[in-house]
Amino acid sequence: MALVNIDTVLSDTLRLLKKAVPPGGVLLLSYKRNRSIAIIKKDDTLFEIREGGYVQQIFDLSWERLTKELKTMMKREFPRSRKVRVVRFSHPEELDREWKIY
């Protein structure tokens, strides 16, 4: 789990998603871990987005629409954040675990 500057998190997330093997992906968490955006790679062109925080929703997107939607979600879920936690996972079952809050 790495803390990444909010200015570079979009480009870092897209780079990690290109390298991810389905059904893996990337999880973005707020500093306090109470808001999240999970991007699950279903295949090379289809992604499942799970947003949890101010808005609870799950939907599928193509690679072309992913950048614009992620930018919108990040503004909604992390409005005042300067740092975002980035977690890579290999299977969506890993998203169900509890995140430690110190």
Backbone atoms as SQL, in Angstrom:
CREATE TABLE atoms (id INTEGER PRIMARY KEY, chain TEXT, resi INTEGER, resn TEXT, atom TEXT, x REAL, y REAL, z REAL);
INSERT INTO atoms VALUES
  (1, 'A', 1, 'MET', 'N', 0.847, -1.161, 0.000),
  (2, 'A', 1, 'MET', 'CA', 0.000, 0.000, 0.000),
  (3, 'A', 1, 'MET', 'C', 0.898, 1.231, 0.000),
  (4, 'A', 2, 'ALA', 'N', 0.679, 2.090, -0.962),
  (5, 'A', 2, 'ALA', 'CA', 1.517, 3.273, -1.082),
  (6, 'A', 2, 'ALA', 'C', 0.664, 4.529, -1.044),
  (7, 'A', 3, 'LEU', 'N', 1.178, 5.552, -0.395),
  (8, 'A', 3, 'LEU', 'CA', 0.538, 6.861, -0.433),
  (9, 'A', 3, 'LEU', 'C', 1.068, 7.602, -1.651),
  (10, 'A', 4, 'VAL', 'N', 0.153, 8.010, -2.528),
  (11, 'A', 4, 'VAL', 'CA', 0.540, 8.655, -3.774),
  (12, 'A', 4, 'VAL', 'C', -0.093, 10.038, -3.815),
  (13, 'A', 5, 'ASN', 'N', 0.651, 10.996, -4.339),
  (14, 'A', 5, 'ASN', 'CA', 0.149, 12.351, -4.494),
  (15, 'A', 5, 'ASN', 'C', -1.070, 12.351, -5.415),
  (16, 'A', 6, 'ILE', 'N', -2.097, 13.118, -5.085),
  (17, 'A', 6, 'ILE', 'CA', -3.344, 13.133, -5.852),
  (18, 'A', 6, 'ILE', 'C', -3.121, 13.597, -7.293),
  (19, 'A', 7, 'ASP', 'N', -2.082, 14.399, -7.536),
  (20, 'A', 7, 'ASP', 'CA', -1.811, 14.893, -8.887),
  (21, 'A', 7, 'ASP', 'C', -1.340, 13.795, -9.831),
  (22, 'A', 8, 'THR', 'N', -0.703, 12.763, -9.300),
  (23, 'A', 8, 'THR', 'CA', -0.166, 11.697, -10.144),
  (24, 'A', 8, 'THR', 'C', -0.922, 10.383, -10.030),
  (25, 'A', 9, 'VAL', 'N', -1.928, 10.325, -9.165),
  (26, 'A', 9, 'VAL', 'CA', -2.597, 9.047, -8.915),
  (27, 'A', 9, 'VAL', 'C', -3.348, 8.547, -10.153),
  (28, 'A', 10, 'LEU', 'N', -3.896, 9.419, -10.971),
  (29, 'A', 10, 'LEU', 'CA', -4.622, 8.980, -12.162),
  (30, 'A', 10, 'LEU', 'C', -3.688, 8.304, -13.155),
  (31, 'A', 11, 'SER', 'N', -2.559, 8.915, -13.435),
  (32, 'A', 11, 'SER', 'CA', -1.613, 8.308, -14.383),
  (33, 'A', 11, 'SER', 'C', -1.014, 7.025, -13.818),
  (34, 'A', 12, 'ASP', 'N', -0.737, 6.996, -12.517),
  (35, 'A', 12, 'ASP', 'CA', -0.203, 5.785, -11.888),
  (36, 'A', 12, 'ASP', 'C', -1.225, 4.643, -11.932),
  (37, 'A', 13, 'THR', 'N', -2.496, 4.965, -11.690),
  (38, 'A', 13, 'THR', 'CA', -3.549, 3.958, -11.717),
  (39, 'A', 13, 'THR', 'C', -3.708, 3.367, -13.106),
  (40, 'A', 14, 'LEU', 'N', -3.727, 4.212, -14.128),
  (41, 'A', 14, 'LEU', 'CA', -3.859, 3.714, -15.499),
  (42, 'A', 14, 'LEU', 'C', -2.676, 2.841, -15.895),
  (43, 'A', 15, 'ARG', 'N', -1.476, 3.223, -15.448),
  (44, 'A', 15, 'ARG', 'CA', -0.276, 2.427, -15.744),
  (45, 'A', 15, 'ARG', 'C', -0.361, 1.059, -15.069),
  (46, 'A', 16, 'LEU', 'N', -0.826, 1.025, -13.818),
  (47, 'A', 16, 'LEU', 'CA', -0.964, -0.245, -13.103),
  (48, 'A', 16, 'LEU', 'C', -2.047, -1.123, -13.716),
  (49, 'A', 17, 'LEU', 'N', -3.119, -0.502, -14.205),
  (50, 'A', 17, 'LEU', 'CA', -4.201, -1.275, -14.820),
  (51, 'A', 17, 'LEU', 'C', -3.767, -1.909, -16.137),
  (52, 'A', 18, 'LYS', 'N', -2.894, -1.252, -16.883),
  (53, 'A', 18, 'LYS', 'CA', -2.394, -1.842, -18.133),
  (54, 'A', 18, 'LYS', 'C', -1.602, -3.114, -17.847),
  (55, 'A', 19, 'LYS', 'N', -0.878, -3.114, -16.719),
  (56, 'A', 19, 'LYS', 'CA', -0.048, -4.262, -16.359),
  (57, 'A', 19, 'LYS', 'C', -0.827, -5.364, -15.642),
  (58, 'A', 20, 'ALA', 'N', -2.009, -5.031, -15.106),
  (59, 'A', 20, 'ALA', 'CA', -2.775, -5.993, -14.299),
  (60, 'A', 20, 'ALA', 'C', -3.278, -7.152, -15.147),
  (61, 'A', 21, 'VAL', 'N', -3.323, -8.326, -14.515),
  (62, 'A', 21, 'VAL', 'CA', -3.834, -9.536, -15.160),
  (63, 'A', 21, 'VAL', 'C', -5.258, -9.765, -14.652),
  (64, 'A', 22, 'PRO', 'N', -6.244, -9.949, -15.553),
  (65, 'A', 22, 'PRO', 'CA', -7.623, -10.179, -15.085),
  (66, 'A', 22, 'PRO', 'C', -7.698, -11.407, -14.190),
  (67, 'A', 23, 'PRO', 'N', -8.432, -11.394, -13.128),
  (68, 'A', 23, 'PRO', 'CA', -9.381, -10.406, -12.613),
  (69, 'A', 23, 'PRO', 'C', -8.777, -9.459, -11.584),
  (70, 'A', 24, 'GLY', 'N', -7.527, -9.082, -11.714),
  (71, 'A', 24, 'GLY', 'CA', -6.872, -8.178, -10.776),
  (72, 'A', 24, 'GLY', 'C', -7.252, -6.737, -11.017),
  (73, 'A', 25, 'GLY', 'N', -6.637, -5.844, -10.257),
  (74, 'A', 25, 'GLY', 'CA', -6.933, -4.439, -10.442),
  (75, 'A', 25, 'GLY', 'C', -6.257, -3.566, -9.408),
  (76, 'A', 26, 'VAL', 'N', -6.849, -2.381, -9.212),
  (77, 'A', 26, 'VAL', 'CA', -6.279, -1.369, -8.330),
  (78, 'A', 26, 'VAL', 'C', -7.382, -0.838, -7.421),
  (79, 'A', 27, 'LEU', 'N', -7.034, -0.618, -6.162),
  (80, 'A', 27, 'LEU', 'CA', -7.947, -0.050, -5.180),
  (81, 'A', 27, 'LEU', 'C', -7.381, 1.288, -4.728),
  (82, 'A', 28, 'LEU', 'N', -8.203, 2.335, -4.796),
  (83, 'A', 28, 'LEU', 'CA', -7.824, 3.660, -4.317),
  (84, 'A', 28, 'LEU', 'C', -8.585, 3.919, -3.027),
  (85, 'A', 29, 'LEU', 'N', -7.859, 4.285, -1.969),
  (86, 'A', 29, 'LEU', 'CA', -8.458, 4.525, -0.658),
  (87, 'A', 29, 'LEU', 'C', -8.098, 5.922, -0.174),
  (88, 'A', 30, 'SER', 'N', -9.013, 6.541, 0.570),
  (89, 'A', 30, 'SER', 'CA', -8.691, 7.807, 1.213),
  (90, 'A', 30, 'SER', 'C', -7.681, 7.536, 2.327),
  (91, 'A', 31, 'TYR', 'N', -7.110, 8.586, 2.874),
  (92, 'A', 31, 'TYR', 'CA', -6.112, 8.424, 3.925),
  (93, 'A', 31, 'TYR', 'C', -6.692, 7.661, 5.123),
  (94, 'A', 32, 'LYS', 'N', -7.930, 7.960, 5.511),
  (95, 'A', 32, 'LYS', 'CA', -8.564, 7.289, 6.648),
  (96, 'A', 32, 'LYS', 'C', -9.198, 5.960, 6.259),
  (97, 'A', 33, 'ARG', 'N', -9.136, 5.587, 4.989),
  (98, 'A', 33, 'ARG', 'CA', -9.647, 4.313, 4.459),
  (99, 'A', 33, 'ARG', 'C', -11.164, 4.181, 4.587),
  (100, 'A', 34, 'ASN', 'N', -11.888, 5.305, 4.612),
  (101, 'A', 34, 'ASN', 'CA', -13.338, 5.215, 4.722),
  (102, 'A', 34, 'ASN', 'C', -14.038, 5.443, 3.385),
  (103, 'A', 35, 'ARG', 'N', -13.316, 5.843, 2.352),
  (104, 'A', 35, 'ARG', 'CA', -13.874, 6.001, 1.011),
  (105, 'A', 35, 'ARG', 'C', -12.956, 5.286, 0.033),
  (106, 'A', 36, 'SER', 'N', -13.549, 4.660, -0.997),
  (107, 'A', 36, 'SER', 'CA', -12.727, 3.870, -1.902),
  (108, 'A', 36, 'SER', 'C', -13.274, 3.861, -3.321),
  (109, 'A', 37, 'ILE', 'N', -12.374, 3.575, -4.246),
  (110, 'A', 37, 'ILE', 'CA', -12.709, 3.319, -5.642),
  (111, 'A', 37, 'ILE', 'C', -11.900, 2.087, -6.043),
  (112, 'A', 38, 'ALA', 'N', -12.593, 1.019, -6.432),
  (113, 'A', 38, 'ALA', 'CA', -11.930, -0.207, -6.870),
  (114, 'A', 38, 'ALA', 'C', -12.139, -0.360, -8.374),
  (115, 'A', 39, 'ILE', 'N', -11.057, -0.596, -9.106),
  (116, 'A', 39, 'ILE', 'CA', -11.126, -0.818, -10.543),
  (117, 'A', 39, 'ILE', 'C', -10.670, -2.244, -10.798),
  (118, 'A', 40, 'ILE', 'N', -11.582, -3.081, -11.293),
  (119, 'A', 40, 'ILE', 'CA', -11.301, -4.500, -11.541),
  (120, 'A', 40, 'ILE', 'C', -11.222, -4.716, -13.045),
  (121, 'A', 41, 'LYS', 'N', -10.124, -5.293, -13.489),
  (122, 'A', 41, 'LYS', 'CA', -9.927, -5.550, -14.913),
  (123, 'A', 41, 'LYS', 'C', -10.580, -6.881, -15.272),
  (124, 'A', 42, 'LYS', 'N', -11.650, -6.823, -16.074),
  (125, 'A', 42, 'LYS', 'CA', -12.331, -8.045, -16.505),
  (126, 'A', 42, 'LYS', 'C', -11.651, -8.645, -17.731),
  (127, 'A', 43, 'ASP', 'N', -11.278, -7.812, -18.676),
  (128, 'A', 43, 'ASP', 'CA', -10.440, -8.200, -19.806),
  (129, 'A', 43, 'ASP', 'C', -9.717, -6.948, -20.278),
  (130, 'A', 44, 'ASP', 'N', -9.069, -6.991, -21.438),
  (131, 'A', 44, 'ASP', 'CA', -8.235, -5.861, -21.857),
  (132, 'A', 44, 'ASP', 'C', -9.008, -4.576, -22.132),
  (133, 'A', 45, 'THR', 'N', -10.302, -4.660, -22.406),
  (134, 'A', 45, 'THR', 'CA', -11.060, -3.459, -22.737),
  (135, 'A', 45, 'THR', 'C', -12.217, -3.182, -21.793),
  (136, 'A', 46, 'LEU', 'N', -12.528, -4.083, -20.858),
  (137, 'A', 46, 'LEU', 'CA', -13.676, -3.910, -19.973),
  (138, 'A', 46, 'LEU', 'C', -13.236, -3.890, -18.511),
  (139, 'A', 47, 'PHE', 'N', -13.737, -2.897, -17.775),
  (140, 'A', 47, 'PHE', 'CA', -13.376, -2.719, -16.374),
  (141, 'A', 47, 'PHE', 'C', -14.631, -2.555, -15.533),
  (142, 'A', 48, 'GLU', 'N', -14.601, -3.122, -14.322),
  (143, 'A', 48, 'GLU', 'CA', -15.700, -2.940, -13.367),
  (144, 'A', 48, 'GLU', 'C', -15.242, -1.935, -12.324),
  (145, 'A', 49, 'ILE', 'N', -16.078, -0.939, -12.067),
  (146, 'A', 49, 'ILE', 'CA', -15.775, 0.096, -11.095),
  (147, 'A', 49, 'ILE', 'C', -16.698, -0.086, -9.900),
  (148, 'A', 50, 'ARG', 'N', -16.106, -0.107, -8.700),
  (149, 'A', 50, 'ARG', 'CA', -16.886, -0.173, -7.457),
  (150, 'A', 50, 'ARG', 'C', -16.541, 1.060, -6.634),
  (151, 'A', 51, 'GLU', 'N', -17.515, 1.934, -6.493),
  (152, 'A', 51, 'GLU', 'CA', -17.309, 3.167, -5.745),
  (153, 'A', 51, 'GLU', 'C', -17.976, 3.032, -4.385),
  (154, 'A', 52, 'GLY', 'N', -17.244, 3.320, -3.337),
  (155, 'A', 52, 'GLY', 'CA', -17.782, 3.230, -1.987),
  (156, 'A', 52, 'GLY', 'C', -17.378, 4.442, -1.178),
  (157, 'A', 53, 'GLY', 'N', -18.344, 5.166, -0.700),
  (158, 'A', 53, 'GLY', 'CA', -18.066, 6.378, 0.067),
  (159, 'A', 53, 'GLY', 'C', -19.293, 7.256, 0.062),
  (160, 'A', 54, 'TYR', 'N', -19.177, 8.423, -0.533),
  (161, 'A', 54, 'TYR', 'CA', -20.333, 9.316, -0.639),
  (162, 'A', 54, 'TYR', 'C', -21.413, 8.698, -1.517),
  (163, 'A', 55, 'VAL', 'N', -20.996, 8.007, -2.577),
  (164, 'A', 55, 'VAL', 'CA', -21.914, 7.338, -3.501),
  (165, 'A', 55, 'VAL', 'C', -21.541, 5.862, -3.544),
  (166, 'A', 56, 'GLN', 'N', -22.531, 4.974, -3.453),
  (167, 'A', 56, 'GLN', 'CA', -22.305, 3.532, -3.547),
  (168, 'A', 56, 'GLN', 'C', -22.811, 3.066, -4.908),
  (169, 'A', 57, 'GLN', 'N', -21.919, 2.645, -5.792),
  (170, 'A', 57, 'GLN', 'CA', -22.357, 2.173, -7.101),
  (171, 'A', 57, 'GLN', 'C', -21.335, 1.213, -7.699),
  (172, 'A', 58, 'ILE', 'N', -21.841, 0.350, -8.593),
  (173, 'A', 58, 'ILE', 'CA', -21.015, -0.617, -9.315),
  (174, 'A', 58, 'ILE', 'C', -21.453, -0.578, -10.772),
  (175, 'A', 59, 'PHE', 'N', -20.499, -0.426, -11.693),
  (176, 'A', 59, 'PHE', 'CA', -20.833, -0.449, -13.112),
  (177, 'A', 59, 'PHE', 'C', -19.612, -0.816, -13.934),
  (178, 'A', 60, 'ASP', 'N', -19.845, -1.133, -15.213),
  (179, 'A', 60, 'ASP', 'CA', -18.779, -1.523, -16.135),
  (180, 'A', 60, 'ASP', 'C', -18.482, -0.378, -17.095),
  (181, 'A', 61, 'LEU', 'N', -17.191, -0.251, -17.441),
  (182, 'A', 61, 'LEU', 'CA', -16.746, 0.792, -18.359),
  (183, 'A', 61, 'LEU', 'C', -15.743, 0.232, -19.351),
  (184, 'A', 62, 'SER', 'N', -15.650, 0.885, -20.503),
  (185, 'A', 62, 'SER', 'CA', -14.611, 0.549, -21.469),
  (186, 'A', 62, 'SER', 'C', -13.362, 1.369, -21.134),
  (187, 'A', 63, 'TRP', 'N', -12.240, 1.012, -21.727),
  (188, 'A', 63, 'TRP', 'CA', -10.969, 1.710, -21.487),
  (189, 'A', 63, 'TRP', 'C', -11.072, 3.179, -21.894),
  (190, 'A', 64, 'GLU', 'N', -11.819, 3.479, -22.951),
  (191, 'A', 64, 'GLU', 'CA', -11.911, 4.841, -23.456),
  (192, 'A', 64, 'GLU', 'C', -12.599, 5.775, -22.449),
  (193, 'A', 65, 'ARG', 'N', -13.597, 5.294, -21.732),
  (194, 'A', 65, 'ARG', 'CA', -14.348, 6.125, -20.790),
  (195, 'A', 65, 'ARG', 'C', -13.759, 6.100, -19.382),
  (196, 'A', 66, 'LEU', 'N', -12.805, 5.220, -19.152),
  (197, 'A', 66, 'LEU', 'CA', -12.274, 5.019, -17.805),
  (198, 'A', 66, 'LEU', 'C', -11.605, 6.277, -17.253),
  (199, 'A', 67, 'THR', 'N', -10.797, 6.949, -18.039),
  (200, 'A', 67, 'THR', 'CA', -10.053, 8.112, -17.556),
  (201, 'A', 67, 'THR', 'C', -10.994, 9.219, -17.089),
  (202, 'A', 68, 'LYS', 'N', -11.985, 9.538, -17.892),
  (203, 'A', 68, 'LYS', 'CA', -12.906, 10.616, -17.545),
  (204, 'A', 68, 'LYS', 'C', -13.717, 10.278, -16.295),
  (205, 'A', 69, 'GLU', 'N', -14.216, 9.048, -16.208),
  (206, 'A', 69, 'GLU', 'CA', -15.008, 8.647, -15.044),
  (207, 'A', 69, 'GLU', 'C', -14.170, 8.608, -13.770),
  (208, 'A', 70, 'LEU', 'N', -12.914, 8.131, -13.869),
  (209, 'A', 70, 'LEU', 'CA', -12.046, 8.098, -12.693),
  (210, 'A', 70, 'LEU', 'C', -11.772, 9.504, -12.182),
  (211, 'A', 71, 'LYS', 'N', -11.546, 10.430, -13.081),
  (212, 'A', 71, 'LYS', 'CA', -11.288, 11.806, -12.690),
  (213, 'A', 71, 'LYS', 'C', -12.490, 12.389, -11.946),
  (214, 'A', 72, 'THR', 'N', -13.690, 12.115, -12.449),
  (215, 'A', 72, 'THR', 'CA', -14.909, 12.597, -11.805),
  (216, 'A', 72, 'THR', 'C', -15.099, 11.958, -10.434),
  (217, 'A', 73, 'MET', 'N', -14.876, 10.650, -10.341),
  (218, 'A', 73, 'MET', 'CA', -15.038, 9.941, -9.064),
  (219, 'A', 73, 'MET', 'C', -14.025, 10.404, -8.030),
  (220, 'A', 74, 'MET', 'N', -12.805, 10.635, -8.461),
  (221, 'A', 74, 'MET', 'CA', -11.772, 11.065, -7.521),
  (222, 'A', 74, 'MET', 'C', -12.110, 12.433, -6.943),
  (223, 'A', 75, 'LYS', 'N', -12.661, 13.311, -7.734),
  (224, 'A', 75, 'LYS', 'CA', -13.070, 14.620, -7.214),
  (225, 'A', 75, 'LYS', 'C', -14.211, 14.477, -6.216),
  (226, 'A', 76, 'ARG', 'N', -15.106, 13.515, -6.462),
  (227, 'A', 76, 'ARG', 'CA', -16.248, 13.312, -5.575),
  (228, 'A', 76, 'ARG', 'C', -15.835, 12.601, -4.283),
  (229, 'A', 77, 'GLU', 'N', -15.026, 11.559, -4.373),
  (230, 'A', 77, 'GLU', 'CA', -14.672, 10.747, -3.205),
  (231, 'A', 77, 'GLU', 'C', -13.500, 11.316, -2.401),
  (232, 'A', 78, 'PHE', 'N', -12.580, 12.001, -3.056),
  (233, 'A', 78, 'PHE', 'CA', -11.399, 12.544, -2.366),
  (234, 'A', 78, 'PHE', 'C', -11.312, 14.054, -2.593),
  (235, 'A', 79, 'PRO', 'N', -12.310, 14.832, -2.147),
  (236, 'A', 79, 'PRO', 'CA', -12.360, 16.254, -2.502),
  (237, 'A', 79, 'PRO', 'C', -11.234, 17.107, -1.929),
  (238, 'A', 80, 'ARG', 'N', -10.804, 16.838, -0.704),
  (239, 'A', 80, 'ARG', 'CA', -9.761, 17.654, -0.084),
  (240, 'A', 80, 'ARG', 'C', -8.461, 16.900, 0.115),
  (241, 'A', 81, 'SER', 'N', -8.388, 15.692, -0.381),
  (242, 'A', 81, 'SER', 'CA', -7.208, 14.854, -0.153),
  (243, 'A', 81, 'SER', 'C', -6.025, 15.339, -0.974),
  (244, 'A', 82, 'ARG', 'N', -4.847, 15.252, -0.391),
  (245, 'A', 82, 'ARG', 'CA', -3.605, 15.519, -1.103),
  (246, 'A', 82, 'ARG', 'C', -2.878, 14.204, -1.400),
  (247, 'A', 83, 'LYS', 'N', -3.193, 13.184, -0.623),
  (248, 'A', 83, 'LYS', 'CA', -2.581, 11.862, -0.799),
  (249, 'A', 83, 'LYS', 'C', -3.677, 10.809, -0.834),
  (250, 'A', 84, 'VAL', 'N', -3.478, 9.780, -1.661),
  (251, 'A', 84, 'VAL', 'CA', -4.434, 8.678, -1.799),
  (252, 'A', 84, 'VAL', 'C', -3.658, 7.375, -1.674),
  (253, 'A', 85, 'ARG', 'N', -4.226, 6.415, -0.985),
  (254, 'A', 85, 'ARG', 'CA', -3.594, 5.095, -0.864),
  (255, 'A', 85, 'ARG', 'C', -3.913, 4.279, -2.109),
  (256, 'A', 86, 'VAL', 'N', -2.894, 3.666, -2.694),
  (257, 'A', 86, 'VAL', 'CA', -3.050, 2.842, -3.889),
  (258, 'A', 86, 'VAL', 'C', -2.645, 1.417, -3.540),
  (259, 'A', 87, 'VAL', 'N', -3.574, 0.471, -3.776),
  (260, 'A', 87, 'VAL', 'CA', -3.340, -0.938, -3.453),
  (261, 'A', 87, 'VAL', 'C', -3.601, -1.764, -4.704),
  (262, 'A', 88, 'ARG', 'N', -2.629, -2.596, -5.086),
  (263, 'A', 88, 'ARG', 'CA', -2.849, -3.535, -6.185),
  (264, 'A', 88, 'ARG', 'C', -3.358, -4.835, -5.601),
  (265, 'A', 89, 'PHE', 'N', -4.280, -5.486, -6.331),
  (266, 'A', 89, 'PHE', 'CA', -4.780, -6.783, -5.886),
  (267, 'A', 89, 'PHE', 'C', -4.864, -7.716, -7.079),
  (268, 'A', 90, 'SER', 'N', -4.831, -9.024, -6.795),
  (269, 'A', 90, 'SER', 'CA', -4.834, -10.021, -7.872),
  (270, 'A', 90, 'SER', 'C', -6.197, -10.664, -8.074),
  (271, 'A', 91, 'HIS', 'N', -7.098, -10.510, -7.081),
  (272, 'A', 91, 'HIS', 'CA', -8.436, -11.089, -7.204),
  (273, 'A', 91, 'HIS', 'C', -9.421, -10.215, -6.425),
  (274, 'A', 92, 'PRO', 'N', -10.651, -10.008, -6.931),
  (275, 'A', 92, 'PRO', 'CA', -11.624, -9.152, -6.254),
  (276, 'A', 92, 'PRO', 'C', -12.010, -9.594, -4.841),
  (277, 'A', 93, 'GLU', 'N', -11.790, -10.858, -4.490),
  (278, 'A', 93, 'GLU', 'CA', -12.092, -11.326, -3.135),
  (279, 'A', 93, 'GLU', 'C', -11.252, -10.600, -2.092),
  (280, 'A', 94, 'GLU', 'N', -10.099, -10.074, -2.485),
  (281, 'A', 94, 'GLU', 'CA', -9.237, -9.351, -1.558),
  (282, 'A', 94, 'GLU', 'C', -9.854, -8.031, -1.109),
  (283, 'A', 95, 'LEU', 'N', -10.841, -7.530, -1.830),
  (284, 'A', 95, 'LEU', 'CA', -11.473, -6.262, -1.484),
  (285, 'A', 95, 'LEU', 'C', -12.360, -6.374, -0.251),
  (286, 'A', 96, 'ASP', 'N', -12.775, -7.573, 0.110),
  (287, 'A', 96, 'ASP', 'CA', -13.698, -7.775, 1.226),
  (288, 'A', 96, 'ASP', 'C', -13.023, -7.733, 2.591),
  (289, 'A', 97, 'ARG', 'N', -11.714, -7.677, 2.629),
  (290, 'A', 97, 'ARG', 'CA', -11.030, -7.709, 3.919),
  (291, 'A', 97, 'ARG', 'C', -11.127, -6.360, 4.624),
  (292, 'A', 98, 'GLU', 'N', -10.918, -6.357, 5.936),
  (293, 'A', 98, 'GLU', 'CA', -10.924, -5.142, 6.740),
  (294, 'A', 98, 'GLU', 'C', -9.577, -4.453, 6.618),
  (295, 'A', 99, 'TRP', 'N', -9.584, -3.158, 6.439),
  (296, 'A', 99, 'TRP', 'CA', -8.334, -2.391, 6.387),
  (297, 'A', 99, 'TRP', 'C', -8.055, -1.845, 7.774),
  (298, 'A', 100, 'LYS', 'N', -6.838, -2.055, 8.266),
  (299, 'A', 100, 'LYS', 'CA', -6.468, -1.594, 9.593),
  (300, 'A', 100, 'LYS', 'C', -6.422, -0.071, 9.624),
  (301, 'A', 101, 'ILE', 'N', -7.010, 0.491, 10.672),
  (302, 'A', 101, 'ILE', 'CA', -6.945, 1.930, 10.890),
  (303, 'A', 101, 'ILE', 'C', -6.258, 2.136, 12.223),
  (304, 'A', 102, 'TYR', 'N', -5.111, 2.775, 12.187),
  (305, 'A', 102, 'TYR', 'CA', -4.312, 2.970, 13.392),
  (306, 'A', 102, 'TYR', 'C', -4.705, 4.249, 14.097);
